[in-house]
Amino acid sequence: MYQYDQHDQKLVDQRSQEFRQQVSRRLSGLISEDEFKPLRLMNGLYLQLHAYMLRVAIPYGVLSSAQMRKLAYIADRYDRGYGHFTTRQNIQFNWPALVDTPDILDELASIQMHAIQTSGNCIRNITTDPFAGVAADEEVDPRPLAELLRQWSTLHPEFRYLPRKFKFAITGSANDRAAIKVHDIGLRLKSGADGKVLVDIWLGGGQGRTPKIAQLFRENVSITELLPYLEATMRVYNRYGRRDNKYKARIKILLAEVGLAELQAEVEEVFSKIDKSRFEPVEAELSRLDSRFIKPLYHEIPEDENPEPDEPANLAVSLTGTSDLNAPVAHEYNRWLERNVKQHKQHGYAIVVVSLKRIEGIPGDASADEMREFASIADDYSHSELRVTHRQNVVLPHVKQTDLASVWQRLSDANLATSNIDLPSDIIACPGMDYCALATARSIPVAQEIAAHIRAKEKVTSVGDLSVNISGCINACAHHHVANIGILGLDRGGVENYQITLGGRSDENARIGERMGRGLLASEIAPAVDRIIDVYLDKRQLTETFSDTYQRIGKAAFKDSIYGDDHAIQTA
């Protein structure tokens, strides 16, 4: 976890004081709502369907237990007892009163948090792999660079009023868990032959009305050249990005309009004129930032020892006091180990992913009591550190393998041990029309119905990794375009109508899904998803993923399962 220095703390303190004055002027009528709007957006405050919504930054998704407790306090004191974790590794509070927002920012500043640049036409929260620094397959820890980019982009005078919002994502692994190819700029860090860090820059990805997969813009950029090259790229976008139409203002549209070669040439021209000495020494700065991350003090476990989680039978006895219920308890524990526990780079440790996708729950929501339990478990078993994933779940990144049974028991007691990570019921969902002023359809109740419909199938069938994402409008906040099964809610003549896309993926082989045909009613979606999964289970070969099967057999069989006899009249 990164620890603020005096400059970081001064910045968030001053911003909080400044916003207090702006809110006071708005409440007294000295400025209008139109005049206040750009000021509040710079501090993450939206006016949603029913109330204000405050979006709090969780830079690159990393939280301390103390910060999680503060979020729980804010949820209880200033909201309705919960928060919503988002696909940008942030948290949103949906019901704060305007008069209370300066106090909330003060509370956040007291534990090194803020809401700066979580909204507006600026560089938004930098996201990265939620397993950064601990993943067994990682080449380079992306967190120090993510922090460097956060500091470089925060209140950058040239980039405070971009043509449109701008999003970065970073991964240090060949297995992309940060979805870098659906961002304006995605960075892939890797080790060069000499041990130096090299960066591949992917540009022009995005969701929304015009979904695009990023293109490889420049390969093997040295870490010393990265910041000036990114600054050159942002300058070109700031100059040429469209400002006459917000739907065509993203860099993906600029790239499509001028072409890869021309945009590369423009950036290279600007890059050649930048004074590189302003960015030196980057490697020393990254080293300094890395030193400000609190590193966990792992227990050294000899490599010839292979610590294992508690035996399921022993666990069952400890939970029930009898061996009569060994089998069901052991089964649930084994399912959780299989789905929610991931490989750690440190011998004897594991990564635990906590699902926020209970069948009866709202995807991504956590109550204040649950947040406090996360913090308590992190203190006891994860070196007081947590992570937030872009799939709206929570991670305990430093759990000893011998503590896994105890962690499972704590989570189970709190009804937080749902064993469905990366299964269809691990659904990404935006708030939809229940909260968002932009939404055209509900997403939460549809997601809940889908999860309830398919959870029983998951428990008796080896479905495997399969993503289902649902957005309540064309803005695609739930990344439905790059889900294996994507669902988009729209308004058709006052009726909520849901389109299905199939075959998308957001990993290193990112792909936009194909639209199946006409939209369905809300009541038709869950059964349709169930039938789609049945086709996959029937047609897959050996260990094929959903994407593999879809690419091999094509859309016709899946489309038949959705529409049946109605197939012939569908509009592709």
N, C-alpha and C positions, 0 to 999 in steps of 0.2 A: 504494500500500500504506500502510495506517495504521500509524503509529509510536506505541507506548505512551508515555505520560508517566509521571511518578513514581507517580501514584496507580494507574494501570493495573498497573504492575509490582508495586507493593506488594500489591495485591489478589491477584494470582495467586501470588506468593511465599508470602503468608500462608495461602492456601487449601492449597497444597502441603504446608506444614509441619503444618497442622491435620490433613490426611488421613493423613500419616505417623503421627501419634499414634493416629488411629483404627484404622489397619491394625495397628499394634503391639498395641493392646488386643484386636483380634480374634484375631490369631495367638497371643496368650498366653492366650486363653480368658476374658478379663475381660468380654467382651461376646459374646452369641450371634449366630448368623447372622441371626436375625430382627431383633435390635437393630442389627446392622451394615448391613442391607439399605438403609434409607433414607439412611444416610450415604454408602454407596458409590454409590448412584444419583445423589446430588447431585453426584458427581464423575465421572459417565459410565461407571461400572463395572457391567456386567451379569454375571449368571451364566447362561451359555448352555448349549447341549446338552452340550458336552464340556469346556468350560473357561470362565474369565472372558473377557469381551470389553470392551475399553476403546474408547469412542467419543470422539474428539478433535474439538473445535470448529474449523471453518475459517470464521470469521465472514464472511458474505456471499460465501464461496467464493474469497477472495483469499489467495494465498500468495507469499512471496518465495522465491527460489532457496535461500537459507540455511535457511528453514523446511522446504522440500522435502527438503533433504539431511538435516536432523535427523530427519524422518519416516523416511527410508531407514535412518538409523543405528538408530532405535528398532526398526524392523522386523527388522534383522539381530541386534541385541543382545538384544532382549527378546521377540521373536516368532519366526515361522518364515520370515522373509525376504520378507514382502509385507504390503500393507495393502489395505483394501477401501474405495473411495470410494462414498458413499451419495447417495440422492436429496435429502438435506438439505445437500449440499455439505460433508459431514464426511468423516472417515476413521475406519475401525474396524480395530483390531488384535484378532485372534480368539484368540490363544493366550498372553496375558501371565500370568505367575504372580502371585498376590496379593502376595507378598513384594516383588516388583519394581515394583509400581504406584506407590509414592511416588517412586521414582527416575525413573520415566517422567514423572511430573508435574513433577519438578525439571528434567528435560531440556527439557520443553515450555516451562516458565516461562523458561528461559534464552534462548529465541528468541521470546518474546512469544506463546506459545500456551498453551492450557489445555483442560480437559474440563468446565468448569463449565456446568451447566444443559444438558448434552446428553442428559439423562434426567430422569425424575421429573415430577411434576405442576406444571410451571412453564412459563415462556415459553422455548421452545427456541431453537436457533440461528436468527438472522434470515437468510433467504435472499433472493437477488435475481438479476437478470439477469446471467448470467456474462459478458456483453459490456458491463456497466455502465461508463460513462465513455469507451467507445471505439466504440460502435455508431453507424453512420451515421444511423440513424433515431431516435436518442434525443433527447428534449426536455429531460429533467432527469437529471443523474447521481444515482442513488439511494444511492450508497455513503455519503456523509456522514450522511444520515438513517438508514441502516441501522446505522451506528456509534452515532449518538445513541440509537436504540432499544436497541441492545445495552447501552449504559451505563445507560440508564434502567431496563431490565428486570433487569439482573444483580443478584441478591440483593435485589431490591425486597421490602421487608418485608411488603407486603400480598399479594404474588403468588408466594410461595415454596411455598404449599400450595394450589394451585388444585383445583377438582373433577377436572380431567384436564389432560393436557399441552396446550400452546397454541402454535400455529405462525403466524408472520407471514411474508409474502413481499411484496416491493416491486418495481415496475417503473417505469421512467421513459420508457417507449416505448409507443406504441399497439399495436405488435406484441409481445404478451406472451410473453416467453421465461422468465418466472419462475413461471408457473402460479399466478397470484395467486387465481384463482377456485376453487381446491381447497384453500384454506387457511382457518384459523379467521378470520383477518383478512388481506385483501389490500389493498395500497395502490397506487394508480395516480397517479404524479406527473405534472404537466403545467404548462405555462406559461400564466398568465393574460394577459389583454389588456394589463395594465400591466407585464408581465414578472415579476410575483411568482409564486411557486410555489403551485399549488393541488393538493389531494389528494382523490381519490375513494376512499371507504372501502367495500370489499366485505366482507361478513361472512357467516359460516356455511357456508363450504365445507369439504369434507373427504372422506376416503376411508373405508376400514374397512367395518363391517357395514352402515352406513347412508350410502352415498355421497350427497353433496350438492354442488351448484354454489352458490357464494356469491351473495348478493343485494346489490344496491347499497344500502348502508345510509345513507350521507350523501355528498352530492356537493359538490365545490368547497369543501372545508374549507381555510381559510388555514393556512399553515405555522405561524403563531403560535398557532393554536388546536388544532393536531393532537395534541400530547402530552396536554394536559388532557382532550381528547375521548377519546383512547385509554384514559387512566386511568379515566375515567368508565365506559367500556365494560367494562373489566376488572373494576371494582368491582361492576357489575351482574351480570356472569357469576359472579364469586366468591360473590356472595350467593345467586343463584338457580340456578346450575348444580347438577345433581343429584349427590349424593354417595352415594346408596344403590345405584347400579348403574353400574359403570364403562363399560358399553356404551352408556349413555344420558347420559353426563356431559359430552359436548362441547357447545360453544356452538351448533353446528348443530341439536342436539336441542332446546335451549332456544328457539331461534328458531322451530323448527317447532311447538313446543308453545304458545307464547304469541302468535306472529304478529309480523310485521314492525312494524306500527304500535305495538303495545304495548311491544315491546322498545325501539324508538326513543324512545318517550315516557319510559320508565324511564331510559334513558341521558341524555336531555336534562335530566331532573330532577336527576340527580346532577351533570351537567356545569354546570348553573346555579349550583350551590353550591360548586364547587371554586374555591379561591383561585388565580386565573390568574397572579398575580404570582410564584408559586413557580416558574413555568416560563419566566420572562423573563430575558434576551432570547433567544428561540430562534434568531432569524436570526443573531445574533452568535455564538451557540454553534455553529451549523452552519458558519459561516465559520471559526471556530477549529478545528473538527474537520477541515474541508477542508484547512486549512493543514498539518495533520499527516499528510496523505497525500503520499507521495513521488511527484512527477509525473515522467513520462518526459520527457527532453530530446530531442524529435524533431528530426531533420534537416529543415531547411526546404527543401522542394522546390517550385520555382516552379509555379504552377497551370497554366501553359501547357506544362509538361513532363508526360508521361504515362509514368512508369516502368512497365515490364512485367516479369513474371517471365522468367527465361531461356527462350530458345526450346527446345522439347522436343528437337529434333534435336541442338542443341549440348549439352544436358544428357546425352543418351544417349551421346554421344562421351565426355564427361567421366567418366561412370560406367563405361563398358565398354572404353574405349580403342579402339573400332572403331565404324564406322558400320553394321556388319552387323546390330546389334541395336537400331538406332534406333527402329524401329516399336513393338515391345512396350514398351520403356522409356518412350518418349514417351507411349504410350497410358496407362500406369499413372500417370505424372506428371500428365497432363491430367485423368484421373479424380479424382486427389487435389485438384487445383486446383478442380475443379468442385464436389466434395462437401465438402471440409474447410476451404476458405478462404472467409472472409466479409468483407464490406465494412467498412472502417474509416472513422471520421469524419475522420481526419487524411490529407490528400493524400499519396500515395506509400507508405502503410502498409496492412497487412492483418491480419486476425484469423485465426489458425490453430487449428483444433480437432483435437486428437489423439485418435483413437478408442482406447478401452480395450476394444474388442469384436472382437478377433481370433477367428477361427473356433474355434481350439482353446483359446482362453483362457476365463477366468471373467469375465463382465461386471462391470466396475468394479474389478477387481483390478489392482494394479501391484506388480511386484517391487521390492526395494530397489535393484537395479541400474537398473531403468527409472526409478525416482524420481530417482536421481542423474543419469541422462541427461537427464531433463526439466530438472533444475536447471542442468546444463551448457549445454543449448541455450538456456534462458532467459537465462543470463548472456551468451551470445554473440550472441543475436539478438532478445531480447524484454525488454530493460531489467531483467533479473533478476526478472521478475514472471510468475506463472502464475495461472490460475483453475481452479476445479473446477465442473462443471456439474451440474444436478440430473438430467441424463441419464447421469451417471457417466463423463464424459469429462474431459479436461484441455485447457485453453486456453492458447495463447501469444498474449497480447493486443496486442503491439506489434512486429510483424515488418515490416521494410521489404519492399516488393514485390520489389525487386532481390535480396533474400536468400531468397526463397521456394524457389528450387531447392536452395540449400545446406541449408535446413532440411529439405526433403523427403529429401535424401540422408542426412542424419544420422538422421532418423526411420526411413528405409528400412533403413539399416545395423543399426538396433536392433530391426527387425521391429515398428515402431510406426507404419507409414505406411498402415494399413488405410483405404481410401477409401470409407467407408460411413456417414458422418455423416447422420443422419435417414433412412437407408434401413431396410428391415425388419430387416436383420441387426444394426443398432445397437440392440440389445435392452436394455431396463432389466430387471434381475432382482434380486430380493432373495436373501440367502444360502440361504433355504429350509431344508429339513430336514437339509441337510449340516452346519448350524451352529446354527440358531435353535431354542430350546426351545419356542417358540410355533408353529412351522411344522407343517403337517399333510401336506405333500407336498414333494418335491424341485422346485426351480426351476432350479438351475444346469445339470444335465445336459440338461434339456428345452430350455433356452435355447440350449445349445451345438448340440443336434441341429437345432433350427429354423434357426439361423444357417448351419450347414453345408448344410442342405437348400436354402436360398433364395439363398445367396451366388452360386452359378453363374448363377442367373436375373438377379440384379442386374448382373452383368458384361456381359450381352448384351442386356438390355432396359432401357429407360428407365422404371424403376418410379416414380421420384420420391419425395418425402417421404412416409413411411408408418411409423407407430410401432407397435411390438410390445412389450408389457410383460407380464411374468409374475411373479405373487406366489405364494408358497408357503403362504399362509393368508389368512383373511378380513381380517386387519389391513391388507392392501393396501399394504405398504411400497413396492412397485414401481409403484404408481399404475396398476394394470391397468384400473380403471374408466374412466379417461380416455385410454386408448390407442385408436388406430384399431382394432387387434386386441388385445384384452385376454384374458389367460389366468389363471385362478385355480385353484390346486391345493388339493384337499380330500381328506380321508380318507373313503372310503365302504366301511365294513365291512372295514377293514384293507387296502383297495386304493386306491392313489393315483388320483384322478379329477380331470380337468381341464375346467372350464367355459370356454366361449368367449363373450366379449362383443364386439360390433362397433359402430363408429360413434362411439366416444368421442373426445374431443380436450381438450387442456389449455391451449390458447392463449386469445386474447381472445374467441373464440367457444366457450368451454368447454362440453362436453356429456358426460353419462354414457352409456357404451355400453349397448347392448341385449343381454341374454342370448339366446343362440341356441337352447339346448335342453339335452338331457342332456349329462353330462360324457363325456369320452373318456379312454381309457387313454393313458399316456405315449407309447407307441409310435405312437398315432394322431394326435398333435398336429401334428408337423412336416408330414406329408402334408396334413393339413387346412388348415394355414396356407398351404401352397403352392397348394392349390386355391382358397382365398379370394382370394389375390392374382391368380390366373388369371382369376377372375370380374371383378375390378376392371379388369385390363388389357383384357379383352374388351369390357366395357361402358362404360368411361370415354369422355367426349367431350372432344376438344381437350386443354386443360390442366387438366382436372378433377383435384382431389385425391381421395384415397380417401373422405374425409368427404363431399365434394360428390356423388360417385357413389352412395355409400350412401344419402344423404338423397334422391336423385332416384329410385333404382330400388327402394328398400326392402330388407327383410331376406330375402325369400323366395328370391331367386336365390342369395344367399350361404348360406342355410341348406341349400338343396338341395345345394350343393357340399360341405358338411360331412358331411351324413348320407345323401345319395343316395336310394335306394329306401326308406330307413328314415324319411324325412321325415314321413310322415303320422302316425306314432305319437309324434312328439316332443312334449314338454311345454314350452310357451313359458315 
